[in-house]
């Protein structure tokens, strides 16, 4: 029996690479995304569905159709995500809620609604980020991934009681539209009291991640996880050696180094 995998955020970047890798290896794929960017997957006959992970009605609609068809899924890949960066002390509720709604809370909705459709011993693979180890200022994106991983650590224990598993992948910088967004000027920085620092972000991103990896590396790791009987809880994929070293430092040292880096840039 072919195994069927549901993928969110499959319209581009990491999600699309995962869909292509699994389909090429014989998996049946249900590729979902909020964007109308699924044409490349449709060309290779991957089943595509427009689904917003923040909309319960859209998630439920797909689940209901699958139930009616007698479908089961053997795994879920949660790759839906958005990027944002802004000072927390100036951030309004709507901006904070938007990134949490997609990057963290969407996972709970998807698992809750599709739980009855999971075949025995299913795996849920969640795409997180290396940013959870870096402790940088202005990190709305990193904060959302902290929340995502906290949620994962609780849900994993619940799923294991039902015979399922949940695995986190922490990718380093990969060549995706989300990574490109991280190099853009910070939205709203012109009115921020931190403007002089926010204006440095695009340049710092280029320096810290000058050579982003191909997202296919993550796709291969996801496939390996689905083919592994007892996977680890967390896998780190293509994290830069310097950032991997930085992530192991005590938090207090990280904070000092980030301040030193930003202030040094101001003087250049």
C-alpha positions as CSV (number, residue, x, y, z in Angstrom):
1,X,0.0,0.0,0.0
2,X,1.3,3.4,-0.9
3,X,1.8,5.7,2.0
4,X,0.0,9.1,1.8
5,X,1.5,12.2,3.3
6,X,-0.2,15.6,3.9
7,X,2.1,18.6,3.4
8,X,1.3,22.2,4.4
9,X,3.2,25.1,2.9
10,X,3.9,23.1,-0.2
11,X,3.6,26.0,-2.6
12,X,7.3,26.7,-2.6
13,X,10.7,26.4,-1.0
14,X,11.1,23.6,1.6
15,X,7.6,22.4,1.4
16,X,7.6,22.0,-2.4
17,X,11.0,20.2,-2.3
18,X,9.6,17.8,0.3
19,X,6.5,17.1,-1.9
20,X,8.7,16.4,-4.9
21,X,11.1,14.2,-3.1
22,X,8.5,12.1,-1.5
23,X,6.4,11.8,-4.7
24,X,9.5,10.7,-6.6
25,X,10.1,8.0,-4.1
26,X,6.6,6.6,-4.5
27,X,4.6,8.3,-1.8
28,X,1.1,9.7,-2.5
29,X,1.1,13.4,-1.7
30,X,-1.6,15.9,-0.7
31,X,0.1,19.2,-1.1
32,X,-1.5,22.2,0.5
33,X,-0.7,25.9,0.6
34,X,-2.5,29.2,1.0
35,X,-1.0,30.5,-2.2
36,X,-2.0,29.7,-5.8
37,X,1.6,28.4,-6.4
38,X,1.0,24.7,-6.8
39,X,1.1,24.5,-10.6
40,X,4.6,22.9,-10.7
41,X,3.3,20.1,-8.4
42,X,0.2,19.6,-10.5
43,X,2.3,19.0,-13.5
44,X,3.7,15.9,-11.9
45,X,0.2,14.8,-10.8
46,X,0.6,15.6,-7.1
47,X,-2.8,16.2,-5.5
48,X,-2.9,19.9,-4.6
49,X,-5.4,21.7,-2.4
50,X,-5.5,25.4,-1.4
51,X,-5.7,25.4,2.4
52,X,-4.9,28.1,4.9
53,X,-3.7,26.7,8.2
54,X,-5.3,29.6,10.1
55,X,-8.7,28.8,8.8
56,X,-10.4,25.9,10.6
57,X,-13.2,25.7,8.0
58,X,-10.7,25.0,5.2
59,X,-8.8,22.4,7.2
60,X,-12.0,20.7,8.1
61,X,-13.3,20.8,4.6
62,X,-10.3,18.8,3.3
63,X,-10.6,16.4,6.3
64,X,-14.3,15.8,5.6
65,X,-13.6,15.1,1.9
66,X,-10.9,12.6,2.8
67,X,-13.2,10.9,5.3
68,X,-15.9,10.5,2.7
69,X,-13.4,9.0,0.3
70,X,-12.2,6.5,3.0
71,X,-8.7,8.0,2.9
72,X,-6.0,7.6,5.5
73,X,-2.8,9.5,5.9
74,X,0.5,8.0,7.1
75,X,2.2,11.3,7.9
76,X,2.0,15.0,8.1
77,X,4.7,17.5,7.2
78,X,4.0,21.0,8.8
79,X,6.1,23.3,6.6
80,X,3.7,26.3,6.6
81,X,5.4,29.5,7.8
82,X,5.9,33.2,7.4
83,X,8.8,35.5,8.3
84,X,8.7,38.7,10.3
85,X,11.2,40.7,12.4
86,X,10.4,43.7,14.6
87,X,11.1,45.0,18.1
88,X,8.8,43.2,20.6
89,X,8.5,46.4,22.7
90,X,6.9,48.2,19.8
91,X,5.0,45.3,18.3
92,X,1.2,45.4,18.2
93,X,-1.1,42.5,18.9
94,X,-2.2,41.9,15.4
95,X,1.4,41.6,14.0
96,X,2.4,39.2,16.8
97,X,-0.8,37.1,16.5
98,X,-0.3,36.8,12.7
99,X,3.1,35.1,12.9
100,X,2.0,32.9,15.8
101,X,-1.2,31.9,14.1
102,X,0.7,30.5,11.1
103,X,4.0,29.3,12.5
104,X,2.8,27.7,15.7
105,X,-1.0,27.5,16.3
106,X,-1.7,26.2,12.8
107,X,0.1,23.0,13.7
108,X,-2.3,22.3,16.6
109,X,-5.3,22.8,14.2
110,X,-4.0,20.5,11.6
111,X,-3.1,17.7,14.0
112,X,-6.4,18.0,15.9
113,X,-8.6,17.9,12.7
114,X,-6.6,15.2,10.9
115,X,-5.9,13.0,13.9
116,X,-8.9,10.6,13.2
117,X,-7.4,10.0,9.7
118,X,-3.9,9.0,10.8
119,X,-3.0,5.4,10.0
120,X,-1.3,3.4,12.8
121,X,2.3,4.5,13.6
122,X,2.1,7.7,11.7
123,X,4.8,10.4,11.8
124,X,4.3,14.2,12.0
125,X,7.4,16.1,10.8
126,X,7.6,19.8,11.8
127,X,9.9,22.3,10.1
128,X,11.3,24.7,12.8
129,X,14.5,26.9,12.5
130,X,18.0,27.2,13.6
131,X,17.0,30.6,15.0
132,X,15.7,29.0,18.2
133,X,19.3,28.6,19.3
134,X,20.5,32.1,18.4
135,X,18.7,34.4,20.8
136,X,18.7,37.5,18.6
137,X,16.9,40.7,19.3
138,X,13.8,41.7,17.2
139,X,13.2,38.0,16.6
140,X,9.5,37.6,16.0
141,X,10.2,34.7,13.7
142,X,12.5,33.0,16.3
143,X,9.9,33.6,19.0
144,X,7.2,31.9,16.9
145,X,9.5,28.9,16.4
146,X,10.2,28.7,20.2
147,X,6.4,28.5,20.6
148,X,6.2,25.9,17.8
149,X,8.8,23.7,19.5
150,X,7.2,24.0,22.9
151,X,3.9,22.9,21.4
152,X,5.7,20.0,19.6
153,X,7.2,18.8,22.8
154,X,3.8,18.5,24.5
155,X,1.9,17.1,21.4
156,X,4.7,14.5,20.9
157,X,4.0,13.0,24.3
158,X,0.3,12.8,23.6
159,X,0.8,11.3,20.1
160,X,3.2,8.6,21.4
161,X,0.4,7.4,23.7
162,X,-1.6,6.8,20.6
163,X,1.3,5.1,18.8
164,X,2.3,8.0,16.6
165,X,5.5,10.2,16.6
166,X,6.4,13.8,16.1
167,X,9.8,14.9,14.8
168,X,11.3,18.4,14.6
169,X,13.7,19.6,11.9
170,X,15.8,22.7,12.5
171,X,17.2,23.9,9.2
172,X,19.9,26.3,8.7
173,X,19.7,28.9,5.9
174,X,18.2,27.5,2.7
175,X,17.5,29.2,-0.6
176,X,13.8,29.9,-0.2
177,X,11.5,32.9,-0.5
178,X,11.3,33.0,3.2
179,X,15.1,33.3,3.5
180,X,14.9,36.1,0.9
181,X,12.3,37.9,3.0
182,X,14.8,37.9,5.9
183,X,17.2,40.0,3.8
184,X,14.6,42.7,3.1
185,X,14.3,46.0,5.0
186,X,12.3,45.5,8.2
187,X,8.7,46.5,7.6
188,X,7.8,49.6,9.8
189,X,11.4,50.3,10.8
190,X,11.2,53.9,9.7
191,X,9.2,54.9,12.8
192,X,11.0,52.6,15.3
193,X,13.3,53.8,18.1
194,X,15.6,51.0,17.0
195,X,15.7,52.1,13.3
196,X,19.5,52.4,13.2
197,X,19.8,48.7,14.3
198,X,16.9,47.4,12.1
199,X,18.5,49.0,9.1
200,X,21.6,46.7,9.7
201,X,19.5,43.5,9.5
202,X,19.7,42.8,5.7
203,X,23.5,43.3,5.7
204,X,24.0,41.1,8.8
205,X,21.8,38.3,7.3
206,X,24.0,38.3,4.1
207,X,27.1,38.1,6.3
208,X,25.8,35.3,8.6
209,X,24.4,33.2,5.8
210,X,26.3,34.0,2.6
211,X,25.7,30.6,1.0
212,X,22.3,29.2,1.7
213,X,21.8,25.5,1.0
214,X,19.4,23.8,-1.4
215,X,16.1,22.9,0.3
216,X,16.4,19.4,-1.2
217,X,18.7,18.5,1.7
218,X,15.8,18.9,4.0
219,X,13.5,17.0,1.7
220,X,15.9,14.1,1.8
221,X,16.0,14.2,5.6
222,X,12.2,14.2,5.8
223,X,12.1,11.1,3.6
224,X,14.7,9.4,5.7
225,X,12.6,10.1,8.8
226,X,9.5,8.5,7.2
227,X,11.7,5.5,6.5
228,X,13.2,5.2,10.0
229,X,11.5,3.0,12.6
230,X,12.7,5.0,15.6
231,X,13.7,8.6,14.6
232,X,15.2,11.1,17.0
233,X,13.1,14.0,18.4
234,X,15.1,16.7,16.6
235,X,17.4,16.9,13.6
236,X,19.6,19.8,12.6
237,X,20.1,20.2,8.9
238,X,22.9,22.3,7.2
239,X,23.5,24.8,10.1
240,X,26.5,26.9,9.5
241,X,29.5,25.8,11.6
242,X,29.9,29.3,13.2
243,X,26.2,29.5,14.0
244,X,26.2,26.0,15.4
245,X,29.1,27.0,17.7
246,X,27.3,30.3,18.6
247,X,24.1,28.3,19.4
248,X,25.9,26.3,22.1
249,X,27.1,29.4,24.0
250,X,25.5,30.5,27.3
251,X,22.6,32.9,26.7
252,X,24.4,35.7,28.4
253,X,27.3,35.4,26.0
254,X,25.0,35.4,23.0
255,X,23.3,38.6,24.1
256,X,26.7,40.3,24.6
257,X,28.0,39.2,21.2
258,X,24.8,40.3,19.4
259,X,25.1,43.8,21.0
260,X,28.8,44.0,20.1
261,X,28.1,42.9,16.5
262,X,25.4,45.5,16.0
263,X,27.3,48.4,17.6
264,X,30.4,47.5,15.6
265,X,28.3,47.7,12.4
266,X,27.1,51.1,13.4
267,X,30.7,52.4,13.5
268,X,31.6,51.1,10.1
